[in-house]
Amino acid sequence: MTATATEKTGARTDEAANVIADARERIDALDDRIIGLIQERMAVSAVIQEARIASGGRRVNLSREMEILGHYREALGKPGTALAMTLLELCRGRV
């Protein structure tokens, strides 16, 4: 086993280092997709906000945000609520 593989992965065998390296590549690809989806969500949210404001409404619909928070909490547990809050903040800014 190479020292570099151990340092980069924390593995103690080459086999484990290879598994970890492959899994990390998958995670990096997933993270790229997640970031792209968040950016797409931000753009869609901007369209909704513009339409709502143009019609005389408020920028934020709190009942809709509560639905989103509940959906994430049900799917992911308590940490899902924090994730949803972060998404909402990214998409509409702090209220």
Contacts in CASP RR format, 6 or more apart in sequence:
PFRMAT RR
TARGET T0000
AUTHOR 0000-0000-0000
METHOD contacts of the structure
MODEL  1
MTATATEKTGARTDEAANVIADARERIDALDDRIIGLIQERMAVSAVIQE
ARIASGGRRVNLSREMEILGHYREALGKPGTALAMTLLELCRGRV
1 11 0 8 1.000
1 12 0 8 1.000
1 13 0 8 1.000
1 14 0 8 1.000
1 17 0 8 1.000
2 14 0 8 1.000
2 17 0 8 1.000
5 11 0 8 1.000
5 14 0 8 1.000
5 17 0 8 1.000
5 21 0 8 1.000
6 12 0 8 1.000
6 17 0 8 1.000
8 17 0 8 1.000
8 21 0 8 1.000
9 16 0 8 1.000
9 17 0 8 1.000
9 20 0 8 1.000
9 21 0 8 1.000
9 24 0 8 1.000
10 17 0 8 1.000
10 20 0 8 1.000
11 17 0 8 1.000
11 19 0 8 1.000
11 20 0 8 1.000
38 87 0 8 1.000
38 90 0 8 1.000
41 87 0 8 1.000
41 90 0 8 1.000
41 91 0 8 1.000
42 90 0 8 1.000
42 91 0 8 1.000
45 91 0 8 1.000
45 92 0 8 1.000
46 91 0 8 1.000
49 59 0 8 1.000
49 60 0 8 1.000
49 92 0 8 1.000
52 58 0 8 1.000
52 59 0 8 1.000
52 61 0 8 1.000
53 59 0 8 1.000
59 92 0 8 1.000
60 92 0 8 1.000
60 95 0 8 1.000
65 88 0 8 1.000
68 84 0 8 1.000
68 87 0 8 1.000
68 88 0 8 1.000
69 81 0 8 1.000
69 84 0 8 1.000
69 85 0 8 1.000
69 88 0 8 1.000
70 81 0 8 1.000
70 84 0 8 1.000
71 84 0 8 1.000
72 80 0 8 1.000
72 81 0 8 1.000
72 83 0 8 1.000
72 84 0 8 1.000
72 87 0 8 1.000
73 80 0 8 1.000
73 81 0 8 1.000
73 84 0 8 1.000
76 83 0 8 1.000
END
